[in-house]
Amino acid sequence: MRTIAVAAAVVGALALAGCGGGGSGSDGPLTVYSGREEELVAPLFEKFTDATGIDVEVRYGDSAELAATIAEEGSNSPADVFFAQDPGSLGAVDAQLEALPSETLDRVSARFRDAEGRWVGTSGRTRVLVYNTGQLSQDELPASVLQLTEPAWKNRVGIAPTNASFQAFVTAMRLSLGDEKTEAWLEGMKANDAKTYEKNTPIVEAVASGEIDVGLVNHYYLSLVKEEQPDAPIANHLFEAGDPGSLVSVAGAGVLSSSDQTEDAERFVEFLLSEEAQQFYVDEAEENEYPLVAGIDPPAGLVPLEEIHGPDVELTAFGAELSSTVELLRKTGWLS
């Protein structure tokens, strides 16, 4: 991921981008920029078209890079909806998103949506420490992510510093503990020779193979690896309440102010919060994510979201903090 260039492009382009008005008059297909992978969400687009008769054209890509594209395109963006992997990417272009209808926003807890109503969470995930059950028992695992800088964990931890979910976690640490403590933790992980990977799945695979003992990932990567390796000796560990390592984050969606199909775009976001779409994450999706609409139980085996207490931070703030997080990762040597 070209993270640093992307963050800079978003900041620069937003200063120049216009936010032209929109309506609902186009007869063409709805255009969605999706930072969610095609393998996961293509069935959702098909369900939406089947339910509404509205055709969808999808541009898939990395969420941060799509945010940069939206910022550069400004009021000329062909996108009607931005369906992003993380709140930081949505927040990076929130000036180009219109407020969603209150009846749509109210389907999701205020904890999982933009304070100004410009985007709403569509599914949730929590940060965890995946560990090798053949090498470690529960009582040997750290209570806090901060303990991973201790000598006992040298050469044993995997992270993905270029990945959006890791950067969201670092942002949460900055917001909850401050830049000084976060910088010290990043430097401590560097001194402890934490191993780097491009994405979360390779981290879980490395834990399963014994290459490393633990890794910082999103919870659902365990189930993805278990699909391919049912007997893999791996499990997830939640850090203590309030710890930045237990961040609960979301994927989400917003409607572009420049869209000429506002009504259809809003119908798409509304559909993502329908019982059918939310149940999809429980019954069909490969990624074992949390539905966010009340009344729909999470996949079997997951700790209910109301029992997970991450750091006291607002996801709304993540977009504005993205470039500072990237700069801190670069300063501490995790990004070039």
Buried (B, 14 or more C-beta within 10 A) or exposed (E): BEBBEBBBBBBEBBEEBEBBEBEEEBEEBBBBBBBBBEEBBBBBBEBBBEEBEBEBEBEBBBBBBBBBBBBBBBBEBBBBBBBBBBBBBBBBBBBBBBBBEEEBBEBBBEBBBBEEBBBBBBBBBBBBBBBBEEBBEEEEBBEEBBBBBEEEBEEBBBBBBBBBBBBBBBBBBBBBBEEEBBBBBBBBBEEBEBBBBEBBBBBBBBBBEEBBBBBBBBBBBBBBBBEEBEEBBBBBBBBEEEBBBBBBBBBBBBBBBBBBBBBBBBBBBBBBBBEEBBBBBBEEBEBBBBBBBEEEEBBEEBBEBEEBBBBEBEBBBBBBBBBBBBBBBBEBEBBE
